[in-house]
């Protein structure tokens, strides 16, 4: 079997695992938890306030904002830019609406993940707080074998979506746009990651706390500028997005061949993939947060999906659709071409904003997944193998920068989806615990109370 046949096989398998069964599982969990938890999205402003508040008297390794920044570093990636373009190219403008809806509903799942992560977290031999779906499965359900499977899939996915493919995205962009050698890019990224890794979760969190707000603000301001330039087409773009989400009518704007099912399929899939709600990655770092009870961190965790999808993905989608309307010569059938041409149409700022966004988003994803992968490997083999793993991890960043990764992309998509299955099982089977904790601290207005069981 030649390489092209192998790539084709993994592409088909990736499409299968990210097809309607996975979408129904994830979106169904979002809906179930949203209803059972009485719409935790309604507490968004309280959650946003908590996310920037210090809980210094609580036990943990990083602040609540540090944990949020680290999880955002992993989720705010190229999927927010290229992924949204893929959804629009394949599903039409209506995909932007479904991507946004997925983010709104996904806040409930991210809330539940954060709650369980803190509820079942433990201390390792070095006194660090560790947790995530593997510990919820082991300590909450007595299903350690499923926790092991989750960690295996997480470690494999990390080398793909959290390492090599991100490094490859950066090196390709810098080479194509600025003629920088992929070897030089790979060496620089490897060294920078190694320096951050030396300081553990606190080092990763500190870098993410500085990088994530800066990169997000810069990208959002760039998008706002583009929308101001395209202001004459904003009304039509919004109308087209909503109409296309519920109607097969192409609205005379060149989006021929898209249907409601296509818009929903690609919009939901890209939204789920972008914000990672339900995949089980973000709660791994949520477990390290300094918080006095599980619900406080659960609320903070839910804001990650809000920023990632409800804000950034929605802005990107609006930029793309309005740019297509403003510049009919843009090829909207190609995701890469759509993104580059849409931003390039804006004088002076367009291409730099796109380049800055892709580079910083991709590198921050490497940092976030560095932490996730380490905790998954620690669960599987203990801290004695951590040094060897870190060396391999840093080497693979360089490798990813200089090789073709078409096969790795598809493989990463597959194991990323497989991560979600054990995590969704823990969320559904432990939903009663989630409701109990929510009632105790949130519904009874006791968010300032301490839970001694998570502080020792």
N, C-alpha and C positions, 0 to 999 in steps of 0.2 A: 504493500500500500504506500503510495507516494505522499508527500507532505500536503499537497492540495486536497487529496481525499481525506486525510486526517483532519485538516482544518475545516473542511465541509461537514464532516461528521460532528465535530464539536460545535460548530455553528448551529446545526440542526438540533443537537441535543440541548444547547443553550436556549434556543427558541422554544423547545418543548417545556423545559423546567420553568421558564419565565412566561409560559402561556397562561391560558385562562384558569387552570387549576390553582397555580400559585397565586395569581391575582385574586381569585375568589377566597383563598385561604387568608391572605393578608388583609384584603379589604373587608372580608367578613369579620375578622378579629377586630379590626378598627371599629366597625359598626357595633359589634357586640359589646366591646368595652366602653364605647361612647355612651350607649344606652344604659348599661349596667352601672356605670360610674356617674350617671346623671350629668353628662356633658361637662367634663372637667375643663373644656375649652373656655367655659364661662369665667374661669378664674385666671385668665391670661394676664391681666394687669397685675394681679397679686403675684403671679408667678414671675413676671418680668421684674417686679420690685425685689423679690427674694433672690433672684439671680445675681443681683449686684449688691446684695447685703452680706456682710460678714457674720458668720456664726462662730465666733472665736472660741466660745466656751465648749463647743462640741468637739468630739474626737474624730479625727480623719487626717488624711495626708495632704490634701489640697483644699482650697476654698471651693465653695459651690460654684463660683464663677470660673475657677480654674478647671473644674471638672466639666462644666458646660463648654468652655472654650476648647478643651481637648476633644470633646465629642464633636463639636462643630468643625474642628480642624479636619476630622476624618470624613465628615459627611459633606461639607462644602467643598466639592471637588470639581473635576472637569464635567461631571454629570450635570451640574447646574448650568453649564454653558453649552457644551457639545450635546449632552443628553437631552436638553430641552429642544435643541435644534433637530435632533433625531426624531423627537415626538412630532414636531411641526412638519418636518419633511415627509414623514410616513403617515401621520394621522390628520394632518391639516391643522388649521388654527384652533379648532375645537379641542384639540389635545391639551392646550394650555389650561382650559377650564378644568378638565378632569385631573390634570396634574395638581392644580391648586386645591381641588376638593380632597384629593388624597392626602395632601398636607394637613388640611383642617382636621380630618378624621384621624389621621395618624398621630396627632397630638395625644390622643387617649392612650394609644398603645405605648408611646414613648413614656408617658406618665406611669403606666403600669410597670414597664420595664425598670424604670428608676426606683420605684417603690420596692420591688422584689430584690433588686440589687443591694439596697441598704438593709432591708429586712433580714437577709440571709448572708450578709457579708461576715468574713472571719478575719483573724490576724494571722499572717504567716510568721515564719521563724525570725524574720527581721523586724517584726512589729508593724508591718504595713497592713493597711486594710485592703483586702482583696474580695472580689465578688463578681457577680454576673450570672447569666443563665445556668452555667455549670453548677454553681453553688445552690441556686434555687432548685434545680433538679435533684441534686444530691441531698441537701438538708431539708428541703420543703416537701419533696415527693419520694425520697429514697430511691431515686433512679440515677445512680452514679454512672451507669453504663451509657445513658443518654447524654449525660454531661460530658463524658469522654468523647462521644461522637461529635458533639457541638464543638469541642475544642479542636478536634482533628480538622473539621471543616473550616473553622476559624483560622487555624494556622495555615492551611493550604490557600484559603482565600486571601489571606494577608500578603503572601508572596506574589499574588497576582494583582488584585485590585488595589492593595495598599502599598505596593512596593514597585515591582518592575514596570507595570503599565503606566503608573504615575511618572516614574523617572523617564520612561520612554516619551511620554507626552511633552515633558519639559525639554528634553534634548532635541526632539524633532522640531518643536516650535523655535527654539533658539538657533538651531541650524538653518532652518528655512528662512527665518526673519532677519537674523543678524549674522549668519555664517559662522556661528560658534561651533567648534568641534564637539560632537557627542561625547568623545573621550574626556574632554575638559569638563563638560557639564556633569558627566558621571562622577568624575573625581571630586568636584566641588560639592555635589549633593551628598556623596558618601562621607566626606570629611565633616560637613555640617551636621549630618544626622548622627555621626559618631560622637561629636562634641555634645549634642543634646542628650543622647542616650546615656552618657557617662553619669549624668546627674539624676537618672531615674525619672519617676513620675513627676517629681517636683520640678525637675528641669524641663521636661516636656510641657508641663502645665504653664510654666513661666513664659516659655517661648510662645506657646499658643495664645496665652492671655495678651501678649503684645502683638502677635501677628494677625490673629483672627479679626479683632475689631478693625484694625487698620486696613487689611485687605478687603474686608466686607464693605466698609465705608467707602473706600476708593472705588470699588466696583459699582456699588449702588449709586454713588454720585455720577459716575460715568454713564450709567444707564439712564439716570434722570436727565442728564444733559442731552443724551440722544433722543429721549422722549420729548424734550422741549423743542429740539430741532424738528422732530416729526409731529409736532403738536397738531398740525392740520389734519392728521390721519388718525389721531388717537380715538376719537369717537367712532369712526368706521372700524378701527381695529377691535375695539371692545365689543361692538355690535357683532362683528364677524366671529369673534371667539365664542360668544354666547350662542349665536344662531347655529354655528357649526357643531357645537357640542350636543345639540338636540335635533338637528335637521341635516339631511343629506344634501341640502341645497348648497351649491358651491358659491352662491352669492355673487357670481360674476367676477370673482377676483383671481381667477387662475388656478384655484385649488381644485382641480378636476380629479375625480376618482376617489375622493375621501368620503367615508360614510360615518354615521354615528358610531357604529361598532369599531371602526378603525380609530376614530378619535379617542374613544374610551379606552381601547386596548393599549395604544401607545402612550396616551397621557397618564393613565393609571400606572402602567409598568415603569415609565421613567420617573414618576413621582415617588413610587415605592423604592426604586433603586437609589434615587438621590438622597432621600431623607433617612433611609435605613430603619424606619420604624417597623419593628417586628423581626428584624434580622438578628438582634441580640448583641450587637457590637457596642453601642453606646452605654448600656448598663455596666459594662466592665469597668469603665472609668468613673461612672456615677457612684460605684461602691466605695471609691476612695475619698469622697467628698466629706468635708466637715459639716455635719448637719445634726440637729438635735433629735429629729425623728424622720422616719422614711418618707412621709408625705411631703415634707418641705423639699427634699431633693427630687421627689417625683414631679412636683410642680416645676422646679427649675429645669429638669430634663425635658419636659414637654415643650419648653420654649425653643429647644434646639430645632425641632421640626417646624415650628412657626417661622423661625428665621431662615432656615434652609429652603423650604418649599413655598410657604405662604408669601414670603417676601422676595427672596432672591430668584427662585425659579419663575415666579409670576412676573417679576420685572423683566427677566430675560425673555420670556415668552412675548410680552407686550412689545419689547424692543424689536424682536424678530418680525412679528406680524405687521407692526406699523412700518418697519423698514421695507418689507415686501410690497406693501401698498404704496409707499412713497417712491420706491425705485423698482418698477416692474421688470427691469432687466436682470434682477437677482435670480439666480437659479435656486428655487426653494425646494427642489427635489433631492438635493444633496446636503446632508447635515453639515459637513465640514465647510463646503462652499457657502452655504447659507449663513453660517456664523461669521466667517471671514469677510464676506462681501457686505453683510449688514453693518458690521462695525467699520469696515473700511470706507463706507460711503460717508462717514462723518469726518470732516476735515480735521487734521491735526491730532485729535484725541482718540478717534475710534480704534485704530490698530494698537496704539500703546495700552489702552484700557483692556482690550482683549488679551494682549500678550501678558500684561501684569496679572490679570485675573487668572489665566490658565497656569502660569508659573507658580504664583503664590497658592492658589487653590490646590494644585497638585502636590506641592511640597508639604503643605499643611496636612494633606491626607496621609502622606508618608509618616509624618510625626504621630498622628493619631493612631494609625494602624501599627506603628512600632510598639505602642503601649498595649494595644489589644493582643497582638501576637505574642508578646512576652508573657502576658498573664495566661493565655491559652497554653503555651508551652510549659509554663510553671505548673499548671494543673496536671499536665500529662506526665512530666518528668521531674518536677522539683527544681529548685534553684541551682542544683549542681550542674545542669546542662545549659544554664543561661548564657555563660560567657561564649561557649561555642555557637549557640544560636545567634547571639548578637553579631559575631564575626561574619557568619554566613549571611545574615540579614543585610549588613552593610555592603558586603561584596555583591549581593544580588542587585543592589541599587545601581551599581556601576554596570553590571551585566545588562540590566534592563535598559540602560541608556544607549547601548551600542548595538543591540540586536533587533531583528524584526519580531514583533510580539502578536501577530494576528492570532496565533493559536492560543497564547496565554490569555488574551482577552476573553475568548469564549470559555476556556477552562475556569477562569476566575468567576465569570458570570454563573457557571454551574454550581461551584462550591459555595458561592455567596448565597444562592437560593437554598442550598441544602442546609446552610446554617440556620435558616429561619425555622425549619421544621421542629427541632427540639425546643427552640425558644417559644414558638407558638403553643406547643404542648404545655410548657410550664405556665404560660400566661392564662390559658384556658382552665387548666386543672387547679390553678392557685387563684382563680378570680375571686373566690370567696374570701381568701386572705386579703386580697387587694381591697375589696369592698369593706371588710372589717376595719382595716387600718384607715381607710379614707373616712369612714363614718366617725371613727374615734378622734381623729385630728382635724379633718377638714370640715365635715358636716356639723360637728359639734363645736366648731370654732376654737380649737385647742392647738393651733399650729405652733404656739410658743412652748408647749410642753416638751419635756425631755423623755426619751425612750431609753431607759438604762440598758436594755437588752442589746442595743446597737453601739453602745459607747464603751464597752469594756473590751 
